[in-house]
């Protein structure tokens, strides 16, 4: 029993590290696709639109990671690898969806969603696109 707890604790820690790394990549994606420093805009300037988009991105990554963990085989190394790969695929697809929305909508989408004085409706669209893409990837995993 103690051996099982130690083994499962190690696996939880390893999956947690992969999840945090993927969420950090998700953060960087939002940082790159929007103007200005994301951290300052959210925590100092209290930009609700960018907070919404970042929250959707992180929730989407979490959904993909959770699905990958639940559906992974008992082999820890394979499970970690598949979780990382599926997470990266999900992030790449959300970036593609963002740039597709940018092409289909007026103006520069990154600048539009980063408007500090208003929660622009486009923020909800970008957040929904992130979550929908992540749920689709999660469904494909299972």
ZAVO-136293 format. One record per residue (C-alpha): x, y, z; residue in one letter. Coordinates in steps of 0.2 Angstrom, whole numbers, plus 5000, padded with zeros to 4 digits. Example, Ala and Ser with C-alpha at 12.3 -4.5 7.8 and 13.67 -1.06 7.14 Angstrom:
<torvex><X>5062</X><Y>4978</Y><Z>5039</Z><residu>a</residu></torvex>
<torvex><X>5068</X><Y>4995</Y><Z>5036</Z><residu>s</residu></torvex>
***
This chain:
<torvex><X>5000</X><Y>5000</Y><Z>5000</Z><residu>x</residu></torvex>
<torvex><X>5014</X><Y>5012</Y><Z>5004</Z><residu>x</residu></torvex>
<torvex><X>5023</X><Y>5008</Y><Z>4988</Z><residu>x</residu></torvex>
<torvex><X>5007</X><Y>5012</Y><Z>4978</Z><residu>x</residu></torvex>
<torvex><X>5005</X><Y>5028</Y><Z>4987</Z><residu>x</residu></torvex>
<torvex><X>5023</X><Y>5033</Y><Z>4983</Z><residu>x</residu></torvex>
<torvex><X>5022</X><Y>5027</Y><Z>4965</Z><residu>x</residu></torvex>
<torvex><X>5005</X><Y>5037</Y><Z>4962</Z><residu>x</residu></torvex>
<torvex><X>5012</X><Y>5052</Y><Z>4971</Z><residu>x</residu></torvex>
<torvex><X>5027</X><Y>5052</Y><Z>4959</Z><residu>x</residu></torvex>
<torvex><X>5016</X><Y>5050</Y><Z>4944</Z><residu>x</residu></torvex>
<torvex><X>5005</X><Y>5065</Y><Z>4951</Z><residu>x</residu></torvex>
<torvex><X>5020</X><Y>5075</Y><Z>4953</Z><residu>x</residu></torvex>
<torvex><X>5026</X><Y>5071</Y><Z>4935</Z><residu>x</residu></torvex>
<torvex><X>5010</X><Y>5075</Y><Z>4927</Z><residu>x</residu></torvex>
<torvex><X>5008</X><Y>5091</Y><Z>4937</Z><residu>x</residu></torvex>
<torvex><X>5025</X><Y>5097</Y><Z>4930</Z><residu>x</residu></torvex>
<torvex><X>5020</X><Y>5093</Y><Z>4913</Z><residu>x</residu></torvex>
<torvex><X>5003</X><Y>5102</Y><Z>4916</Z><residu>x</residu></torvex>
<torvex><X>5012</X><Y>5117</Y><Z>4923</Z><residu>x</residu></torvex>
<torvex><X>5024</X><Y>5118</Y><Z>4908</Z><residu>x</residu></torvex>
<torvex><X>5010</X><Y>5117</Y><Z>4896</Z><residu>x</residu></torvex>
<torvex><X>5001</X><Y>5131</Y><Z>4905</Z><residu>x</residu></torvex>
<torvex><X>5016</X><Y>5141</Y><Z>4904</Z><residu>x</residu></torvex>
<torvex><X>5017</X><Y>5139</Y><Z>4885</Z><residu>x</residu></torvex>
<torvex><X>4998</X><Y>5144</Y><Z>4885</Z><residu>x</residu></torvex>
<torvex><X>5003</X><Y>5160</Y><Z>4894</Z><residu>x</residu></torvex>
<torvex><X>5017</X><Y>5163</Y><Z>4882</Z><residu>x</residu></torvex>
<torvex><X>5005</X><Y>5161</Y><Z>4867</Z><residu>x</residu></torvex>
<torvex><X>4993</X><Y>5174</Y><Z>4874</Z><residu>x</residu></torvex>
<torvex><X>5008</X><Y>5185</Y><Z>4878</Z><residu>x</residu></torvex>
<torvex><X>5014</X><Y>5184</Y><Z>4860</Z><residu>x</residu></torvex>
<torvex><X>4998</X><Y>5186</Y><Z>4851</Z><residu>x</residu></torvex>
<torvex><X>4993</X><Y>5202</Y><Z>4861</Z><residu>x</residu></torvex>
<torvex><X>5002</X><Y>5218</Y><Z>4862</Z><residu>x</residu></torvex>
<torvex><X>5011</X><Y>5223</Y><Z>4878</Z><residu>x</residu></torvex>
<torvex><X>5016</X><Y>5214</Y><Z>4894</Z><residu>x</residu></torvex>
<torvex><X>5002</X><Y>5202</Y><Z>4898</Z><residu>x</residu></torvex>
<torvex><X>5007</X><Y>5201</Y><Z>4917</Z><residu>x</residu></torvex>
<torvex><X>5006</X><Y>5220</Y><Z>4919</Z><residu>x</residu></torvex>
<torvex><X>4990</X><Y>5221</Y><Z>4909</Z><residu>x</residu></torvex>
<torvex><X>4981</X><Y>5208</Y><Z>4919</Z><residu>x</residu></torvex>
<torvex><X>4988</X><Y>5211</Y><Z>4937</Z><residu>x</residu></torvex>
<torvex><X>4993</X><Y>5230</Y><Z>4936</Z><residu>x</residu></torvex>
<torvex><X>4980</X><Y>5237</Y><Z>4924</Z><residu>x</residu></torvex>
<torvex><X>4967</X><Y>5224</Y><Z>4928</Z><residu>x</residu></torvex>
<torvex><X>4963</X><Y>5221</Y><Z>4909</Z><residu>x</residu></torvex>
<torvex><X>4947</X><Y>5210</Y><Z>4911</Z><residu>x</residu></torvex>
<torvex><X>4948</X><Y>5205</Y><Z>4892</Z><residu>x</residu></torvex>
<torvex><X>4965</X><Y>5198</Y><Z>4893</Z><residu>x</residu></torvex>
<torvex><X>4961</X><Y>5189</Y><Z>4910</Z><residu>x</residu></torvex>
<torvex><X>4946</X><Y>5181</Y><Z>4902</Z><residu>x</residu></torvex>
<torvex><X>4957</X><Y>5175</Y><Z>4887</Z><residu>x</residu></torvex>
<torvex><X>4971</X><Y>5168</Y><Z>4898</Z><residu>x</residu></torvex>
<torvex><X>4958</X><Y>5160</Y><Z>4909</Z><residu>x</residu></torvex>
<torvex><X>4950</X><Y>5151</Y><Z>4894</Z><residu>x</residu></torvex>
<torvex><X>4967</X><Y>5146</Y><Z>4888</Z><residu>x</residu></torvex>
<torvex><X>4973</X><Y>5138</Y><Z>4905</Z><residu>x</residu></torvex>
<torvex><X>4956</X><Y>5129</Y><Z>4907</Z><residu>x</residu></torvex>
<torvex><X>4957</X><Y>5122</Y><Z>4889</Z><residu>x</residu></torvex>
<torvex><X>4975</X><Y>5116</Y><Z>4893</Z><residu>x</residu></torvex>
<torvex><X>4969</X><Y>5108</Y><Z>4909</Z><residu>x</residu></torvex>
<torvex><X>4955</X><Y>5099</Y><Z>4900</Z><residu>x</residu></torvex>
<torvex><X>4967</X><Y>5092</Y><Z>4888</Z><residu>x</residu></torvex>
<torvex><X>4979</X><Y>5087</Y><Z>4901</Z><residu>x</residu></torvex>
<torvex><X>4966</X><Y>5079</Y><Z>4912</Z><residu>x</residu></torvex>
<torvex><X>4959</X><Y>5069</Y><Z>4897</Z><residu>x</residu></torvex>
<torvex><X>4976</X><Y>5063</Y><Z>4892</Z><residu>x</residu></torvex>
<torvex><X>4980</X><Y>5057</Y><Z>4910</Z><residu>x</residu></torvex>
<torvex><X>4963</X><Y>5048</Y><Z>4912</Z><residu>x</residu></torvex>
<torvex><X>4965</X><Y>5039</Y><Z>4895</Z><residu>x</residu></torvex>
<torvex><X>4984</X><Y>5035</Y><Z>4897</Z><residu>x</residu></torvex>
<torvex><X>4990</X><Y>5018</Y><Z>4899</Z><residu>x</residu></torvex>
<torvex><X>4999</X><Y>5012</Y><Z>4915</Z><residu>x</residu></torvex>
<torvex><X>5016</X><Y>5016</Y><Z>4907</Z><residu>x</residu></torvex>
<torvex><X>5021</X><Y>5032</Y><Z>4915</Z><residu>x</residu></torvex>
<torvex><X>5033</X><Y>5038</Y><Z>4902</Z><residu>x</residu></torvex>
<torvex><X>5021</X><Y>5035</Y><Z>4888</Z><residu>x</residu></torvex>
<torvex><X>5007</X><Y>5044</Y><Z>4898</Z><residu>x</residu></torvex>
<torvex><X>5018</X><Y>5059</Y><Z>4901</Z><residu>x</residu></torvex>
<torvex><X>5024</X><Y>5059</Y><Z>4883</Z><residu>x</residu></torvex>
<torvex><X>5006</X><Y>5058</Y><Z>4876</Z><residu>x</residu></torvex>
<torvex><X>5000</X><Y>5071</Y><Z>4888</Z><residu>x</residu></torvex>
<torvex><X>5014</X><Y>5083</Y><Z>4882</Z><residu>x</residu></torvex>
<torvex><X>5010</X><Y>5080</Y><Z>4864</Z><residu>x</residu></torvex>
<torvex><X>4992</X><Y>5082</Y><Z>4865</Z><residu>x</residu></torvex>
<torvex><X>4994</X><Y>5098</Y><Z>4875</Z><residu>x</residu></torvex>
<torvex><X>5005</X><Y>5105</Y><Z>4862</Z><residu>x</residu></torvex>
<torvex><X>4993</X><Y>5100</Y><Z>4848</Z><residu>x</residu></torvex>
<torvex><X>4979</X><Y>5109</Y><Z>4858</Z><residu>x</residu></torvex>
<torvex><X>4989</X><Y>5124</Y><Z>4860</Z><residu>x</residu></torvex>
<torvex><X>4995</X><Y>5125</Y><Z>4842</Z><residu>x</residu></torvex>
<torvex><X>4977</X><Y>5123</Y><Z>4837</Z><residu>x</residu></torvex>
<torvex><X>4971</X><Y>5137</Y><Z>4848</Z><residu>x</residu></torvex>
<torvex><X>4984</X><Y>5148</Y><Z>4840</Z><residu>x</residu></torvex>
<torvex><X>4978</X><Y>5143</Y><Z>4823</Z><residu>x</residu></torvex>
<torvex><X>4960</X><Y>5147</Y><Z>4828</Z><residu>x</residu></torvex>
<torvex><X>4966</X><Y>5164</Y><Z>4835</Z><residu>x</residu></torvex>
<torvex><X>4974</X><Y>5169</Y><Z>4818</Z><residu>x</residu></torvex>
<torvex><X>4960</X><Y>5163</Y><Z>4808</Z><residu>x</residu></torvex>
<torvex><X>4948</X><Y>5174</Y><Z>4818</Z><residu>x</residu></torvex>
<torvex><X>4961</X><Y>5188</Y><Z>4816</Z><residu>x</residu></torvex>
<torvex><X>4959</X><Y>5185</Y><Z>4797</Z><residu>x</residu></torvex>
<torvex><X>4940</X><Y>5185</Y><Z>4797</Z><residu>x</residu></torvex>
<torvex><X>4937</X><Y>5200</Y><Z>4808</Z><residu>x</residu></torvex>
<torvex><X>4941</X><Y>5219</Y><Z>4806</Z><residu>x</residu></torvex>
<torvex><X>4957</X><Y>5226</Y><Z>4814</Z><residu>x</residu></torvex>
<torvex><X>4970</X><Y>5217</Y><Z>4823</Z><residu>x</residu></torvex>
<torvex><X>4962</X><Y>5204</Y><Z>4835</Z><residu>x</residu></torvex>
<torvex><X>4977</X><Y>5205</Y><Z>4847</Z><residu>x</residu></torvex>
<torvex><X>4975</X><Y>5224</Y><Z>4849</Z><residu>x</residu></torvex>
<torvex><X>4956</X><Y>5223</Y><Z>4849</Z><residu>x</residu></torvex>
<torvex><X>4956</X><Y>5211</Y><Z>4864</Z><residu>x</residu></torvex>
<torvex><X>4969</X><Y>5220</Y><Z>4873</Z><residu>x</residu></torvex>
<torvex><X>4959</X><Y>5236</Y><Z>4874</Z><residu>x</residu></torvex>
<torvex><X>4961</X><Y>5241</Y><Z>4893</Z><residu>x</residu></torvex>
<torvex><X>4946</X><Y>5251</Y><Z>4895</Z><residu>x</residu></torvex>
<torvex><X>4932</X><Y>5239</Y><Z>4890</Z><residu>x</residu></torvex>
<torvex><X>4929</X><Y>5220</Y><Z>4890</Z><residu>x</residu></torvex>
<torvex><X>4927</X><Y>5219</Y><Z>4871</Z><residu>x</residu></torvex>
<torvex><X>4915</X><Y>5206</Y><Z>4865</Z><residu>x</residu></torvex>
<torvex><X>4929</X><Y>5198</Y><Z>4854</Z><residu>x</residu></torvex>
<torvex><X>4937</X><Y>5192</Y><Z>4871</Z><residu>x</residu></torvex>
<torvex><X>4922</X><Y>5181</Y><Z>4873</Z><residu>x</residu></torvex>
<torvex><X>4924</X><Y>5174</Y><Z>4856</Z><residu>x</residu></torvex>
<torvex><X>4942</X><Y>5171</Y><Z>4858</Z><residu>x</residu></torvex>
<torvex><X>4939</X><Y>5163</Y><Z>4875</Z><residu>x</residu></torvex>
<torvex><X>4926</X><Y>5152</Y><Z>4867</Z><residu>x</residu></torvex>
<torvex><X>4936</X><Y>5147</Y><Z>4853</Z><residu>x</residu></torvex>
<torvex><X>4950</X><Y>5142</Y><Z>4864</Z><residu>x</residu></torvex>
<torvex><X>4939</X><Y>5131</Y><Z>4875</Z><residu>x</residu></torvex>
<torvex><X>4930</X><Y>5123</Y><Z>4860</Z><residu>x</residu></torvex>
<torvex><X>4946</X><Y>5119</Y><Z>4852</Z><residu>x</residu></torvex>
<torvex><X>4953</X><Y>5111</Y><Z>4868</Z><residu>x</residu></torvex>
<torvex><X>4937</X><Y>5101</Y><Z>4871</Z><residu>x</residu></torvex>
<torvex><X>4938</X><Y>5095</Y><Z>4853</Z><residu>x</residu></torvex>
<torvex><X>4956</X><Y>5089</Y><Z>4856</Z><residu>x</residu></torvex>
<torvex><X>4951</X><Y>5081</Y><Z>4873</Z><residu>x</residu></torvex>
<torvex><X>4937</X><Y>5072</Y><Z>4864</Z><residu>x</residu></torvex>
<torvex><X>4949</X><Y>5066</Y><Z>4851</Z><residu>x</residu></torvex>
<torvex><X>4960</X><Y>5059</Y><Z>4864</Z><residu>x</residu></torvex>
<torvex><X>4947</X><Y>5048</Y><Z>4872</Z><residu>x</residu></torvex>
***
